[in-house]
Amino acid sequence: MLSFLPPTIRGIVASCLLVANTLLLGPLLITISLLRFIIPLQGWQRSCTAAGIRIAELWISFNSLWMKLTQQMQWDVVGIEQLDKKQWYLVSSNHQSWADILILQHLLNRKIPMLKFFLKRQLIWVPVIGLCWWALDFPFMKRYSKEYLEKYPHKRGKDFESTQRACEKFKYIPVAVFNFLEGTRFNAEKHQEQNSPYKWLLKPKAGGIAFVVGTMGDNLNALLDVTIAYPKHEQPSFWDFMCGKVDRLRVRVQQKPIPEQFLNRNYREDETFRNEFQQWVTQLWQEKDALLDQLHQQPGS
């Protein structure tokens, strides 16, 4: 509707609407979460959790509205027709831009349980939105460098313990646990530094989702393997996306079974499981790389 405006103006309008949406609904979400902790009654806490999720879904819906208002993007999406909000999912995607998060939320909102992202501990300090992530029980993980662990070996495994604690909460109501396996956004420099064996992807990190599968695999109904392909092989910045400079997008969502032999096993202590799981992730990544190659070769890419 506003696609006739210059990109910078559209970016400013979209940013203002995003900020207004967050400032309007964020404090309400945080208040409900605080009430959940103040009154330690199980039924009350479940009601507050459900109310918080509905507020978050409303926030995503408002974001979808300003995206439609300020952008004129062609969506080529396959694979979201058979999703079920009452199921538990493990969700993963390739990662090229911060816009990936808004795209995933837009496409999957109210089709599956609300996405719960694994976040770096530092992100809890992001104004307003950090507290909103906390209020929604997003798992915050503290990553330790190799040098730090060599100096303080007793900290080894602490990050995965936080993953396990978060997953224990997710066993009782349907949830979609999300993880970017690459751990960071793709770009040519990182690709070269890693000497990645994949054409369109960085090397995957299996540990995070392995602990999810090992801890709550009995609850998980499927892996949702999401593949996002931007036009012209680009990795647009978040500002590019807000300005409506992404005119075309291809997304493929594939439901894949989680092998039963991975359930209730310990990734850190079971070497056989660790090797088998890494092989499974490698196969997933090879298939995703081949799919991205196909998508990028289609007309208009």
C-alpha positions as CSV (number, residue, x, y, z in Angstrom):
1,M,0.0,0.0,0.0
2,L,2.9,2.3,0.8
3,S,5.2,0.8,-1.7
4,F,5.2,4.0,-3.8
5,L,7.2,5.7,-1.1
6,P,11.0,6.0,-1.3
7,P,12.7,3.0,0.5
8,T,14.2,5.2,3.3
9,I,10.7,6.6,4.1
10,R,9.2,3.1,4.1
11,G,12.1,2.0,6.4
12,I,11.3,4.8,8.8
13,V,7.6,4.1,8.8
14,A,8.2,0.4,9.4
15,S,10.6,1.0,12.2
16,C,8.3,3.4,13.9
17,L,5.4,0.9,13.7
18,L,7.7,-1.9,15.1
19,V,8.8,0.3,18.0
20,A,5.2,1.4,18.7
21,N,4.0,-2.2,18.6
22,T,6.7,-3.2,21.1
23,L,6.2,-0.3,23.5
24,L,2.4,-0.9,23.5
25,L,2.4,-4.7,24.1
26,G,5.8,-5.2,25.8
27,P,4.9,-3.7,29.2
28,L,1.7,-5.6,29.3
29,L,3.5,-8.9,28.6
30,I,6.1,-8.1,31.3
31,T,3.4,-7.2,33.9
32,I,1.6,-10.5,33.3
33,S,4.8,-12.4,33.7
34,L,5.6,-10.7,37.0
35,L,2.1,-11.5,38.2
36,R,2.8,-15.1,37.3
37,F,5.8,-15.2,39.7
38,I,4.1,-13.2,42.5
39,I,1.1,-15.6,42.8
40,P,2.5,-19.1,43.1
41,L,-0.6,-21.0,42.1
42,Q,-0.2,-23.6,39.4
43,G,-3.6,-22.8,37.6
44,W,-2.9,-19.1,37.8
45,Q,0.6,-19.5,36.4
46,R,-0.7,-21.6,33.5
47,S,-3.3,-18.9,32.7
48,C,-0.6,-16.2,32.8
49,T,1.6,-18.2,30.5
50,A,-1.2,-18.7,28.0
51,A,-2.0,-14.9,28.2
52,G,1.6,-14.0,27.6
53,I,1.7,-16.2,24.5
54,R,-1.4,-14.6,23.1
55,I,0.1,-11.2,23.6
56,A,3.2,-12.3,21.7
57,E,1.2,-13.7,18.9
58,L,-0.7,-10.4,18.7
59,W,2.7,-8.6,18.5
60,I,3.7,-10.8,15.6
61,S,0.3,-10.2,13.9
62,F,0.8,-6.5,14.1
63,N,4.2,-6.9,12.6
64,S,2.7,-8.8,9.7
65,L,0.3,-5.9,9.2
66,W,3.0,-3.2,8.9
67,M,5.0,-5.6,6.6
68,K,2.1,-5.8,4.3
69,L,1.6,-2.0,4.5
70,T,5.1,-1.0,3.7
71,Q,6.4,-3.8,1.5
72,Q,5.4,-5.3,-1.9
73,M,7.2,-8.6,-1.6
74,Q,6.5,-11.7,-3.6
75,W,6.3,-14.7,-1.3
76,D,7.0,-18.2,-2.7
77,V,6.3,-20.4,0.3
78,V,5.8,-24.2,0.3
79,G,5.2,-26.5,3.2
80,I,3.2,-24.7,5.9
81,E,-0.2,-26.1,4.9
82,Q,-0.1,-29.2,7.1
83,L,1.2,-27.7,10.3
84,D,-0.6,-28.2,13.6
85,K,-0.5,-25.7,16.6
86,K,-1.2,-28.6,19.0
87,Q,2.1,-30.4,18.2
88,W,5.6,-30.1,19.6
89,Y,8.2,-29.1,17.0
90,L,11.9,-28.7,16.8
91,V,12.5,-25.9,14.2
92,S,15.7,-25.0,12.4
93,S,16.7,-22.7,9.5
94,N,19.6,-21.4,7.7
95,H,20.6,-17.9,8.8
96,Q,21.5,-15.0,6.6
97,S,19.9,-11.8,8.1
98,W,18.2,-10.6,11.2
99,A,15.2,-10.3,8.9
100,D,15.0,-14.1,9.1
101,I,13.4,-13.9,12.5
102,L,10.5,-11.6,11.4
103,I,10.0,-13.8,8.3
104,L,9.8,-17.0,10.3
105,Q,7.4,-15.4,12.8
106,H,5.2,-14.0,10.1
107,L,5.0,-17.4,8.2
108,L,4.5,-19.7,11.3
109,N,2.5,-17.5,13.6
110,R,-0.6,-19.4,14.9
111,K,0.2,-22.3,12.6
112,I,2.5,-23.9,15.2
113,P,3.2,-23.1,18.9
114,M,5.0,-19.8,19.3
115,L,8.7,-20.1,18.4
116,K,11.1,-20.2,21.4
117,F,14.5,-19.1,20.4
118,F,17.8,-20.0,22.1
119,L,19.4,-16.6,22.9
120,K,22.8,-15.4,24.0
121,R,22.7,-14.3,27.7
122,Q,23.7,-10.7,26.8
123,L,20.5,-10.2,24.8
124,I,18.4,-10.1,28.0
125,W,19.7,-6.5,28.3
126,V,18.2,-5.3,25.0
127,P,15.7,-2.6,26.1
128,V,12.1,-3.8,26.5
129,I,12.4,-6.7,24.1
130,G,15.0,-8.5,26.3
131,L,12.5,-8.6,29.2
132,C,9.8,-9.7,26.8
133,W,12.0,-12.7,25.8
134,W,12.5,-13.4,29.5
135,A,8.8,-13.2,30.2
136,L,8.1,-15.7,27.5
137,D,10.6,-18.2,28.9
138,F,13.0,-18.0,26.0
139,P,16.1,-20.0,27.1
140,F,19.2,-17.7,27.6
141,M,22.5,-19.5,27.1
142,K,25.9,-18.3,28.2
143,R,28.6,-19.3,25.8
144,Y,32.1,-19.8,27.1
145,S,35.2,-19.5,24.9
146,K,37.7,-22.3,24.6
147,E,40.3,-20.1,26.4
148,Y,37.9,-19.4,29.3
149,L,37.1,-23.1,29.7
150,E,40.8,-24.0,29.7
151,K,41.2,-21.5,32.6
152,Y,38.0,-22.5,34.4
153,P,37.3,-26.2,33.5
154,H,34.5,-26.5,36.1
155,K,32.4,-24.3,33.8
156,R,32.4,-26.9,31.0
157,G,28.9,-28.0,30.2
158,K,27.1,-25.2,32.1
159,D,25.6,-23.8,28.9
160,F,24.1,-27.2,28.1
161,E,22.7,-27.5,31.6
162,S,20.7,-24.3,31.0
163,T,19.4,-25.9,27.8
164,Q,18.2,-28.9,29.7
165,R,16.5,-26.7,32.4
166,A,14.6,-24.8,29.6
167,C,13.6,-28.0,27.9
168,E,12.1,-29.4,31.1
169,K,9.6,-26.4,31.1
170,F,8.6,-27.2,27.5
171,K,7.3,-30.7,28.2
172,Y,3.9,-29.7,29.4
173,I,2.4,-27.4,26.8
174,P,3.0,-27.6,23.0
175,V,6.1,-25.6,22.0
176,A,8.2,-25.0,18.9
177,V,11.9,-24.9,20.0
178,F,13.9,-23.0,17.5
179,N,17.7,-23.0,16.8
180,F,19.9,-21.5,14.0
181,L,22.3,-24.4,13.6
182,E,24.9,-22.2,12.1
183,G,25.0,-20.1,15.2
184,T,25.7,-16.9,13.3
185,R,24.6,-15.2,10.1
186,F,26.1,-16.4,6.8
187,N,28.5,-14.2,4.9
188,A,31.3,-14.8,2.4
189,E,34.0,-13.9,5.0
190,K,32.8,-16.3,7.6
191,H,32.3,-19.0,4.9
192,Q,35.9,-18.6,3.9
193,E,37.2,-18.5,7.4
194,Q,35.5,-21.8,8.2
195,N,36.5,-23.4,5.0
196,S,32.9,-24.6,4.9
197,P,32.3,-27.6,2.8
198,Y,28.9,-26.2,1.8
199,K,28.2,-23.7,-1.0
200,W,25.4,-21.7,0.7
201,L,25.8,-22.5,4.4
202,L,28.2,-22.3,7.3
203,K,29.1,-25.4,9.3
204,P,26.3,-26.5,11.6
205,K,26.6,-26.8,15.4
206,A,24.8,-29.9,16.5
207,G,25.1,-29.6,20.3
208,G,22.2,-27.3,21.0
209,I,19.5,-29.3,19.3
210,A,21.1,-32.6,20.4
211,F,20.4,-31.6,24.0
212,V,16.8,-30.6,23.0
213,V,16.2,-34.0,21.4
214,G,17.9,-35.9,24.2
215,T,15.9,-34.1,26.9
216,M,12.4,-33.8,25.3
217,G,12.5,-36.0,22.3
218,D,9.6,-38.1,23.5
219,N,7.4,-34.9,23.1
220,L,8.7,-33.7,19.8
221,N,6.5,-34.7,16.8
222,A,8.8,-33.6,14.0
223,L,11.7,-31.5,12.9
224,L,10.6,-28.5,10.8
225,D,13.5,-27.9,8.5
226,V,13.1,-24.3,7.1
227,T,15.1,-23.1,4.1
228,I,15.2,-19.4,3.2
229,A,16.5,-18.2,-0.1
230,Y,16.8,-14.4,-0.8
231,P,16.9,-13.2,-4.4
232,K,20.2,-12.5,-6.3
233,H,22.1,-14.7,-3.7
234,E,22.1,-11.7,-1.3
235,Q,22.1,-11.5,2.5
236,P,20.1,-8.4,3.0
237,S,20.6,-6.3,6.2
238,F,17.7,-5.8,8.6
239,W,17.5,-2.2,7.3
240,D,17.2,-3.4,3.7
241,F,14.3,-5.5,4.8
242,M,12.6,-2.7,6.6
243,C,13.0,-0.4,3.6
244,G,11.2,-3.0,1.4
245,K,14.3,-3.7,-0.7
246,V,13.7,-7.4,-0.6
247,D,11.2,-7.8,-3.4
248,R,11.1,-11.6,-3.6
249,L,11.6,-14.5,-1.2
250,R,11.5,-18.3,-1.4
251,V,10.9,-20.4,1.7
252,R,10.6,-24.2,1.9
253,V,9.3,-25.9,5.1
254,Q,9.9,-29.6,5.3
255,Q,8.7,-31.9,8.1
256,K,11.2,-34.6,8.9
257,P,11.1,-37.4,11.5
258,I,13.5,-37.3,14.4
259,P,15.2,-40.7,14.6
260,E,13.9,-42.6,17.6
261,Q,17.4,-43.8,18.6
262,F,18.3,-40.2,19.6
263,L,15.6,-40.0,22.3
264,N,16.6,-39.7,26.0
265,R,20.4,-39.8,25.3
266,N,23.1,-37.6,26.6
267,Y,25.1,-35.8,23.9
268,R,27.9,-34.7,26.2
269,E,28.6,-38.1,27.7
270,D,27.6,-40.6,25.0
271,E,30.2,-40.6,22.2
272,T,28.2,-42.9,20.0
273,F,25.2,-40.7,20.2
274,R,27.3,-37.7,19.5
275,N,28.8,-39.2,16.3
276,E,25.4,-40.5,15.1
277,F,23.7,-37.1,15.7
278,Q,26.5,-35.2,13.9
279,Q,26.1,-37.5,10.9
280,W,22.4,-36.9,10.9
281,V,22.9,-33.1,11.0
282,T,25.5,-33.3,8.3
283,Q,23.0,-35.1,6.0
284,L,20.4,-32.5,6.8
285,W,22.8,-29.8,5.9
286,Q,23.9,-31.5,2.6
287,E,20.2,-31.7,1.6
288,K,19.6,-28.1,2.5
289,D,22.6,-26.9,0.5
290,A,21.4,-28.8,-2.5
291,L,17.9,-27.3,-2.1
292,L,19.4,-23.8,-1.9
293,D,21.3,-24.5,-5.1
294,Q,18.0,-25.4,-6.8
295,L,16.2,-22.3,-5.4
296,H,18.9,-19.9,-6.5
297,Q,18.9,-21.4,-10.0
298,Q,15.2,-20.8,-10.5
299,P,14.1,-17.9,-12.8
300,G,14.1,-14.5,-11.0
301,S,16.8,-15.5,-8.5
